[in-house]
């Protein structure tokens, strides 16, 4: 540990074996890491789906994180050594933390670690730990605490190599780095395992729905509850026989509050909950269909008193149709495929009303299906809450394990 390490540069949380050790080092990125740049990727070299070297773009980083991992090992594009020479590019080594360095993607602060030699495009950059100064895994977690937007310049936010190298960082001795990285890595493994359970539940629900709802053009499901094995076949109808659909009412954006409070009601738009407002348009249980935008056709279930905006279609169950069953069958129908328009996709009531749908003649069969899927949704919600609680715990833990350069400056 350098003799000029400042004792006050310590995190709020410190492992017992390091509490009497000197404070963390006050330095810059270049003190502990090498900054690696990306390269242009001409279109003529794109499109190869397999190869020796993955060529990572910002979209690959996002896709990896969406899959619940921070280790990147697959790309949409690959190149070989000959193309590498033509591009006059150098490979990025395994263990490098890579991230977007320009545009809106920079603000998202997404980070992943490479697992093999690769190439990155010129909208990304990487930091590789200097041996003896930092470990790759510690550097990754340290980099999660860095907001590149705070160091970006230009109308379109961007950081260059020198700006990244100059970013202030605080770092401890190697043993403490390893302890922090091991702790957070173990927590990430737990989060990953719980995420896999969540994915399994969601996949199970999707598969179950494909079994308990008839396929298009059929009137019998592949899987039927025992008490309905001898019940009549489902009726071949259209969506207009199952529900009436009507758009909600306009509400000014200035009248929508972000947080719930007494006297406010949930406000649903085309993509779900938008916030809370003083007015409500409906009371009861109603499926809500997003009617505009790329996500049109998504289905939510509104309950109690709520306001539906003009971007949502409120589906009112017809007589003899259970509103919870209606919600699930609307979700099963994948309504987005009936959208029209390119720049602004949308759904019209006229089109939706003509969609074929099979309806159980007995309402208690509808209720049995809805109860089954609702119970599964409860499990999914509980598992999702568990994952979010772990992520919140990780966020708080990192705030305690890493001292802030802002606090040091203050």
N, C-alpha and C positions, 0 to 999 in steps of 0.2 A: 504494500500500500504506500503510495507516494507520501512524503513527509508533509506536503502542503494540503493534504486532504482535510476538509473542514468538518469538525465534530458535529456542527449543527445540521449538516446535510444528511439527515437520517429519515427513514420512513416512519410513519405513525405506528406501523406494525413491523416488528422485527423478530426473527426467530431467536430463541433464548441464547443460543451459542454465539450470536453476533451482537448482543446488546451492549457489550463492553468494548466492542471493536471500534476503530476510528470511523468517522463519517464517510459518506460516499464521495467519490471523485466528481469534481465539477469540470466538465469538458465539452467537447463537440463531437458530432458523429464521426468525424475523420479520425478521432483519437482511438476509436474502438472498431471501426468498420471501414471497408472499402466500398465506395459507391460505384455501382455498375450500371451502364446505360444500355438502352435498347437500340434497335436498328429498324430502318424502313423495310417494309415487307411488300414489294411490288405484287400486284394482283396476279401476274403470270406465274408466280411461285406458290400461290395459295391454292387450296383445294385438295391437297394430298392428305388422306385420312390416316395413313400409317407411315412410319418411317423411323429413321435413327434418332432424330432430334425433334422434340416437340417445340413448336414456335408459339409461345404464349402471348395472348392479347388480353386486354382489360376484360373482355367478355369471358375468357377462360377463368380469370380470377373470380369473377362474380358467380359463375356456374359452380366452381368448386365449393365456395362458401354456401351457396344455396343447397348443396348436397350434404351440408353439415360437417365439412372437413376443412381444416386449414393447411392440409398438405396437398399440393397440386401435383397430379401425376398424369393427367390426360389433357390433350389439346384438340382444338378443332382442325388444326393444320400442323403438318410435319414437313421437315426438310431433311436432305442428306448432306454429306460432307461437301459434295460438289457445289450445291446451292449455297452452303455456308461460305465457301470461297468466293463465289460470285457476289454475294452480299457484302463481302469483306467484313464479316461479323465475327465476334468471339462468343464462345459459349458461356453461359452463366452456370456456376458450379452448384452441385447439390448443397442444400442447407441455406440458400440465399432467400432472404425475405423480399418478395417483390410486391409492387403496388403501382397504382395509377399515379401519374405525375402531372396531369393536365386536365382541364375542363371540369365538368360537373362530377365526373368519377373521382377526381382528387378529393372532393369534399366528403365522400363517403368513407374515407379512411379504411378501405378494405385491404387486408394483408394476408398473404399465403406464403408457405415455405416450399421451395422446390425440392423434389425428391430424386432428381436425376439431372445430368447435364442437359441444358436446354438453351433456347434463344428467346429473347423477349423483344417486343416491338417498341418503336420509339415513343409511344404514349405511356410507357412504363419505365420503371427504374428498379434497382435492387440494392440491398445493403447486405454485405457478407462480413461476418465477424472476423476481426484480426486475431489470429491465434495468440493466446497469452494475454489478450486484452479483454476478450468477451467470448461467450459461447453463442453458437447460432440460435439455440432455443431461447436463451435469455434476451438476445437482441430482438428476436421476433416479439416477445412479450413487451419489451421496452418500447418497440416501435408502435405497438398498439396504443401507447399513451401519447404518441406524437400526432398533433393535428397539422398536417401539411398546409392547410389553408392559412394558418397563422404565419407561414413563411413564404407564401406564394405572392407573385407579382403579376401585373398585367390585367387588362380588361377580362380576358379569359384566364382564370387562375392557373398558374403553372409554376413549377419549381425546376431549376436546372441542377446540374451536378454540384456546382460550387455552393448553391443555396442549401442543398441537402447536407453537404459536408460541414456547413457552418451551424447547423441546428444544435442548440445547447442540449446536452444530455447529462444525467447523473447516473453513475454506475458504481457498484461495490466491488469487492475483491472476487476472484473467481469462485472460491467456495460458496460465498453468499449468492452469487449469480446462479450457481448450480442448484442450490437449495430452493430459490425462488422459482426457477424454471421447472424443477421437479414437482413442486407443489401445484403450480398452475397447470402443468401438463397432466397431472393426475386428475385434477378437476375437469379439464377438457375431455379426458377419456370418459369420465362419469357422464358429462353432458352428452357426449357422443353416443354412449350406450343408451341413455334415456331417450335420445332423439331417434335411435333405431327402434325402440319400443313404440314410440309415437308413429313412426313411419309404418311399422307393422300393423298397428291398429287401423291406420288410415287405409292401408292396402286391403286389410281384411274387410273393412266396410265397403270399399269399392267393389270387391269381388262378391260380397254378399248381396249388394244391390243388383248386380248383374244376374244373380240367381233368383231373387225373390220378386223381381219385376219381369214381365214377359218381354221378349225381344220384339223389335219392331215388326208388325204384321202378325204377331202371335197373340193368343188370348190365354195361354197358360204359362206360369212361371216354371223355371227348371226346379225350383225348390219351394215347397209349400208346407206350411205348418200342419202337423198331423190332424188337427181337428177340422181342417178344411180340405182334406184329401178328396172327399166325395162331394164337395160343394160345387155349384155350377161354375162353368168357365167364366172368365172375366168378359165383360162386354167391350166390344170393339167400338170405341167412341172417338171424339175429337176433344181437344182441350177446352173448347167452349162448353162441352157437356160437363166438364169437371169444375170449371170456375169462370167467374167474370173478372175481367182485368181492366183497371182504370188507373191512369197516371195520378200521382199525388199533386200537391199544391206548392207553388213557388214560395220560398222563404229567402229573404235577403241574407247574404253572407254575414253582414254586420249584426244580424239578429241571432247568429249561431254561436254559442259559447263552447269552449273546448272542454270544460269540466262540468260534471253534474252538480246540481244545487237544488235546494227547495224551490218548488214552483217551476222547474224546468223539466222538459220531457225529451226523451231520445229523438233525434232527428236522423232519418235514414235517406240517403241519396242513392245514386246508381251503383256505388261500390260498397254499400253497407253504412255503418254508423258514421255520420259526419260531425256530430256534436250534440248540443242540447239547446232547445228553444222554448219560449214561453207558450207556444201554441201546440195543439195536437190535432191531427186530422182523423185518427182512428183509435178505437179502443177494442181490445180483444186480441185474437191470434190470427195473423194474416201472413202468408208468404209474400215476400217482396222480390220483384225481378228487376235487376238493373237493365235499363232500356237504351243506354247510349254509351259509346266509348269502346275501347278494346276489350274491356271486361264485361260488356253487356251480356246478359243471360245468366249472370251469377244470381244465386237465390239465397236470401236471408229469411229468418222468421222473426217478424215483429210481434211483440207481446205487450199487453197492458195498454197504456195511453202513449201514443207516439205520433210524430209528424213525418209523413212521407212526402218527399219533394217531387217535383215534376219529372225528375230523372229516374224515378222508381215506379214500376207498375205494381199496384196492390191487387193481389189475387184473392177474390172472395169465393169461398167454396160454395158450389151449388148444393141444393138439397140432396141429402143422402151421401155427401162426400165429406170425409173427415179432413179438417184443415191441416192436421199434422201429416197425414198420409199425402195430402196434396203437396205439401212442402217437399217431401222426399221424392215424389214422382217428378216434380218440376226440376229438382236437382239432377235426377237420373237422366232426364231427357236431353241434357247438355244443350240448352237453348241457344248458346252462342253460335252454333253452326247454322242457325236460321237468320243470322244478322245480314243486313244488306248495307251497301255503302263502303267506300274505301277509306277516305280521309277520316270520316267519323262514322264508324259502324253503328248501326242501330237496329232495334227490334220494333216491328209494328204489331199492334193488337190484331189486325186483320190476318197477318201471317201466323201469329201464335195460335189464334183460335182454330185454325185448320190443321194443326199438328195432330196426328193420330195418337191415341193413348188408350190402353186397356184399363178398365176400371172394375174392381171386384164388385159383384152384385151385393154381397153382404157387407154392411158397414163394419161389423165386428172383425172381419178379416182385414179391412183397412186399418182399424185401430190396433190389431195385433202386430201388423207390419210396422206401424209407426212406433209402437211401444218398444219393439225389438231394436229398431234403428236409433231411437232416442236413448235407450240404455247404452248402446255402443257410443253414441255421441258424448254421453256423460263420462265414459271412460277416456275418450279422446281428449275432452276438455280438461279432465283431471291430470292426464299425462302431459298435456301442453302446459298447464299451470306449473307442473313440477319442473319441466324444462326451463320455463321462464324464471322460476324462482332460483334455479341453479345459475342461470346467466346473470341474474341480478346480484346473487352472492358473489360471483366471479368479478363483476364490475366493482363492487364495494371492496373486495379483497385486493384487487389491483390498485385501487385508490389508496389503500393502506400500505401496500408493499412497496410502492414506488413514491419517493419524495417528488415534489413538484418544483420545477425550475422557477415557476411563477412565485411560489412561496419563498424561495431563496432570494429572489430579486426584491420582494417586498421587505 
